[in-house]
Structure formats: structure tokens, C-alpha cells
Amino acid sequence: MSFKKIYSQQKVITALQKAYSLQKIPHAYIFAGYQGVGKFTTARQWAKLLLCRNPQIEKNGSSPFADSCSRCESCRLLDADSHPDLNIVHKELLEYTRNGKNKTTPVEFPIDVVREFIIEKAPSKPTISKRKIFILTEAEKLNSSSQNALMKILEEPPGFCSIILLCTRMEKLLPTTKSRCQVIRFSAVDEKIITDELKQKNLEPQKAGFFARLSNGSLGLACRWADLEINNAQLYKIKTEIINEIADYKLPNALDLAQKCLRDAKTIADVWTDLEKNTSKADLKRKAQKTLIQIITSAFRDAMKIKFEKPEQFINFDQKKKIEKISSRFKPENSAEKITSCYQAVRWIDDNVNEKLIFEHLLLNLNISDKIEAL
């Protein structure tokens, strides 16, 4: 992997290259941005460069461009996921803490993982490189206690230590955490790049186009949806059925549709678990549920903008007539309200609210409109 193969993040790469060329590398970063836009890939490549024994420097106009050599012992170990000086810290490590055996991975990032895999390890010197690097995933799930535990190492880190927090929701981080890190913001990946990547997975063009638009610029998420589709999770079929249900929606259908969504989420989560065996099953179930809510959101987003966009610009461009029917039943302001309800449902999923109540509340709320039929 090379920095040159990281998509749509030129500003990020430029900022990192400048820091490297000046050798003014902050001890702590926050890589902020939507899920799947390349934060982890970039963090890993940045770590590879910092740990590389023979970095390659190219002249790129007036600015040097540095990249790892991919040949030295450090690079080979990192590529094999066995570098002793690179620590990727995620909340599923709970079971490997002193008191975590047989514990279920919680929604929040456990403080024991922070203590044992960052705070206790950071002071020890690197093994084979000049640096020691920690990449902490899902930093938005650090609660106040976990962030406060991190504070000392963020304030007074060893000179050889670098910490990168990957975060999708900056508002979840304490001001004191943010103030001690340099924030690097990641942008969405271009839709064409995502579509081309999905087609390379042999996904049908229509499905590739839909998943690319639904992903809202998240290459990683779109690729995972494509993997789910290829592995027979029937995500595209499920989305088609959901849009059809919303177009023909009536109040008595609300609870049945809520139950269907929960069943569909379980189907998707079961396949997702096979693809990501090291990720918490509960987290993958929540991701599947949020995917279905994202599909519902896309229907109202298309309906709200139907007068301003051509059908081929819809997220659900493949179900034009159904989107037109939704638009005829909901005024733009009603659609906007439904989108707000969908965002609220996603927050409730993150907060571990009862899933049955979330979907029932969301789908019963679809009836609140001055145009939709009750019966």
C-alpha cells in the first residue's frame, strides 16, 4: 500500500507530507471523518512511513513526497500485521485484558483496554523501530472516564510515541481531548471512484451505482455492502422491498414493517459476522440496523428533492416511480421531518436503546403527515 493509492484525501496527504518533511510530527492526531473514507488506511500508511527504516523520498515539484519502502524488515512486519511497534487498539480487545475474559464487548470503549493497551504500553521503548505508534479505532465511543484516563499520555507522551485517534463524531470527544491532538479532517470519496471500485468486485452496475450513492462518500462502507451482496445477504433485494413498502405505506402496516426490518437486519448481520469475525456481533447488528435506516432516509431524501434533481440523480434511481409516489404523499417539509426522525433513530441505536422500540417508533412516525392515508 502507498500514499498514492489513498483516494480523495489529497489535503490530508499534503498535511502529513509537510509534517514529515519538516520533521514536526505531532505526538497525537485525531483523524476525523465519516466511516469508511480512509482514516484507518491513512493511519496505517502513516505509521508504516514513520516506522520504515529506508523511506523513499521523491521530488514532487518543489515539495518532497515521502513513502515507505515496503522492503525493509519494518515494512514487511507491518504488512504481515505483526509489527511489534504498531499497536492497533479496538474495544474488542476487552477479552484480552486482565479481567476481561468471557466479558461481552460493550457499546462504549472500555477503560481497561485504554489502560492496558495504551497507557501501560506507551512508556516502554520501541522494539525494532525509532517510534512506537498507537492507532485507536472508534474514538467516538470513548466515554469521559476513558478519555480522562488517556489525558496524561496525551499531555506528556514519551518522545518516541505517536497516538492516532480515529473518530466519526467529534462532538463525542471532550474539549480537553481535542485540544491535545492535531485534528486532520477527511472528506468524502468521489462517487465515481466508489462505483468503479464496486464494479471491480464484479457487482452489477445498477447495484454498484446504488451502493455508491447510499454510502455518502464512504468507500469502505460501500465495499462492505458490496461484499454482503456478493455473499448473499440480499441487501439490494431488502432495500427494494423497503422502498416499495414506504411508497405504499399505511398505518396498520407499521408494526409488521418494523418486525420485517428487524428480521432483515439480523439476516444482514449474520453474513456481516462471517466477514468480520473479530468485530463484536452486537456492533455488527447495530451497523446492519443503521444501514436499513440509511435506506429509509434515502427514500425521503430523494422524495424531498424530486423537484430539484433529475431521476438519474436519485440515490434510488432504480425505483423512480416509487420515489415519485412517496413524493406525492409527503410534502418536502414532511420528508425533512422523517429524515430528522431517521437521524434520531441512528443516535438511539448508538445509545443502545431497545431495537424493537426504535423501529416501531420510527415507522409509526411515518403516519404523521397531512397527505398520507391512514387506511
Secondary structure as GFF3:
##gff-version 3
##sequence-region A 1 375
A	DSSP	three_ten_helix	3	5	.	.	.	ID=ss1
A	DSSP	alpha_helix	10	22	.	.	.	ID=ss2
A	DSSP	beta_strand	28	32	.	.	.	ID=ss3
A	DSSP	alpha_helix	39	51	.	.	.	ID=ss4
A	DSSP	beta_strand	56	60	.	.	.	ID=ss5
A	DSSP	beta_strand	63	67	.	.	.	ID=ss6
A	DSSP	alpha_helix	73	79	.	.	.	ID=ss7
A	DSSP	beta_strand	86	89	.	.	.	ID=ss8
A	DSSP	three_ten_helix	91	96	.	.	.	ID=ss9
A	DSSP	alpha_helix	111	114	.	.	.	ID=ss10
A	DSSP	pi_helix	115	119	.	.	.	ID=ss11
A	DSSP	beta_strand	132	136	.	.	.	ID=ss12
A	DSSP	three_ten_helix	139	141	.	.	.	ID=ss13
A	DSSP	alpha_helix	144	155	.	.	.	ID=ss14
A	DSSP	beta_strand	161	167	.	.	.	ID=ss15
A	DSSP	three_ten_helix	170	172	.	.	.	ID=ss16
A	DSSP	alpha_helix	175	179	.	.	.	ID=ss17
A	DSSP	beta_strand	182	185	.	.	.	ID=ss18
A	DSSP	alpha_helix	191	200	.	.	.	ID=ss19
A	DSSP	alpha_helix	205	214	.	.	.	ID=ss20
A	DSSP	alpha_helix	219	230	.	.	.	ID=ss21
A	DSSP	alpha_helix	235	247	.	.	.	ID=ss22
A	DSSP	three_ten_helix	251	253	.	.	.	ID=ss23
A	DSSP	alpha_helix	254	275	.	.	.	ID=ss24
A	DSSP	alpha_helix	281	304	.	.	.	ID=ss25
A	DSSP	three_ten_helix	311	313	.	.	.	ID=ss26
A	DSSP	three_ten_helix	317	319	.	.	.	ID=ss27
A	DSSP	alpha_helix	320	329	.	.	.	ID=ss28
A	DSSP	alpha_helix	332	350	.	.	.	ID=ss29
A	DSSP	alpha_helix	355	365	.	.	.	ID=ss30
###
